[in-house]
Amino acid sequence: MPTGLRSLVAGREVRRLREVLVRCALGNLHVVQLGDCAEDPDASDPRTVRRPVGLTGALAGVWQMSTGTPAVREGRMAGQYAKPRSRPMDKVGVRTLPVYQWLMVNRPDPREADRRPLPDHMLHCYDAAARIVDGLARLSDQAQLAVWTSHEAFVPDYELKPTAMPEEVLELCAALAPVRQPGRLTLTSRVGPKPWTSDCPRWLRRSGPPDTR
């Protein structure tokens, strides 16, 4: 991180969320997560923050009334500034350009200068994320309601697709959570209903139970 920029997430908050996710893993809580597929860093004012927070709270309330189980509120906010692409290059007319990876990486204009990685965009997105985190903290203090931020690691050049084999998924899980501590790793399915019912149970059987000590 460049000198002078504060961390947007404190260690105590990470530890607290991990404790909450342990309760989710044990079935005592559920998670309600929603947000944009990709955020616009220029849309980070307090009014913009209040809308998804209110919607998240409303859906969590409906979920709790329907199931009787409290819901943890998560927003895909303060970091969803990049998008995965299936190929690195894009055909624009007769030209081949680097693909547009959203505003944290480059610009959508079909010019070579705009499609190359632009490091200053990362700082612009950092500032936007800081405004959102600060706005969430103020809203949480006012309403006594915690809303956690979450976003996907779309800047690294990898994504688990429906074609991922169980061995690949389990290898990644072993690298990210080697001691299998509950709350350390959460997998979110984006593969549709058929792979979920056919493949995911097989993956879970292969993985075995978590260490709950």
Backbone hydrogen bonds, N-H to C=O, Kabsch-Sander energy under -0.5 kcal/mol:
donor,donor_aa,acceptor,acceptor_aa,energy
5,L,2,P,-1.7
13,E,10,A,-0.6
14,V,10,A,-1.7
15,R,11,G,-2.4
16,R,12,R,-2.1
17,L,13,E,-2.5
18,R,14,V,-2.3
19,E,15,R,-1.8
20,V,16,R,-1.9
21,L,17,L,-2.7
22,V,18,R,-1.8
23,R,19,E,-1.4
24,C,20,V,-1.4
25,A,21,L,-2.6
26,L,22,V,-1.7
27,G,24,C,-1.4
28,N,23,R,-2.5
29,L,23,R,-1.0
30,H,70,P,-1.9
32,V,72,V,-3.0
33,Q,31,V,-0.6
34,L,74,E,-1.6
36,D,76,R,-0.6
39,E,80,Q,-4.2
43,A,40,D,-2.3
44,S,42,D,-0.8
49,V,45,D,-1.8
50,R,46,P,-2.0
51,R,47,R,-1.2
53,V,49,V,-1.5
54,G,50,R,-2.6
55,L,51,R,-2.2
56,T,52,P,-2.6
57,G,53,V,-2.3
58,A,54,G,-2.2
59,L,55,L,-2.5
60,A,56,T,-2.4
61,G,57,G,-2.1
62,V,58,A,-2.2
63,W,59,L,-2.6
64,Q,60,A,-2.4
65,M,61,G,-2.3
66,S,62,V,-2.1
67,T,63,W,-2.4
68,G,64,Q,-2.7
72,V,30,H,-3.7
74,E,32,V,-2.7
74,E,72,V,-0.6
75,G,148,W,-2.9
76,R,34,L,-2.4
77,M,75,G,-2.3
81,Y,79,G,-2.0
83,K,101,Q,-1.6
90,D,97,L,-3.8
92,V,90,D,-0.7
92,V,95,R,-2.9
93,G,91,K,-0.5
95,R,92,V,-2.2
97,L,90,D,-3.0
97,L,95,R,-0.5
99,V,88,P,-2.6
101,Q,99,V,-0.5
104,M,81,Y,-2.2
105,V,102,W,-1.8
106,N,102,W,-2.1
107,R,114,D,-3.1
111,R,109,D,-2.6
114,D,111,R,-0.5
115,R,111,R,-1.7
116,R,112,E,-1.0
118,L,105,V,-2.8
121,H,118,L,-2.1
122,M,119,P,-1.4
123,L,119,P,-0.8
124,H,120,D,-1.7
125,C,121,H,-2.4
126,Y,122,M,-2.1
127,D,123,L,-2.3
128,A,124,H,-1.8
129,A,125,C,-2.8
130,A,126,Y,-2.5
131,R,127,D,-1.9
132,I,128,A,-2.0
133,V,129,A,-2.8
134,D,130,A,-2.4
135,G,131,R,-2.2
136,L,132,I,-2.7
137,A,133,V,-2.1
138,R,134,D,-2.0
139,L,135,G,-2.3
140,S,136,L,-2.7
141,D,137,A,-2.1
142,Q,138,R,-2.2
143,A,139,L,-2.6
144,Q,140,S,-1.5
145,L,140,S,-0.9
148,W,73,R,-2.7
150,S,75,G,-2.3
154,F,152,E,-2.3
158,Y,156,P,-1.9
161,K,159,E,-0.6
164,A,161,K,-2.4
168,E,165,M,-0.6
169,V,165,M,-2.0
170,L,166,P,-2.8
171,E,167,E,-2.1
172,L,168,E,-2.1
173,C,169,V,-2.4
174,A,170,L,-2.4
175,A,171,E,-1.6
176,L,172,L,-2.2
177,A,173,C,-2.7
180,R,177,A,-1.4
184,R,181,Q,-2.0
189,S,187,L,-0.6
196,W,192,G,-1.4
197,T,193,P,-2.2
198,S,194,K,-1.9
199,D,195,P,-3.1
200,C,195,P,-1.5
203,W,199,D,-2.0
204,L,200,C,-2.7
205,R,201,P,-2.3
206,R,202,R,-2.0
207,S,203,W,-2.1
208,G,204,L,-1.6
211,D,180,R,-1.7
212,T,210,P,-0.9
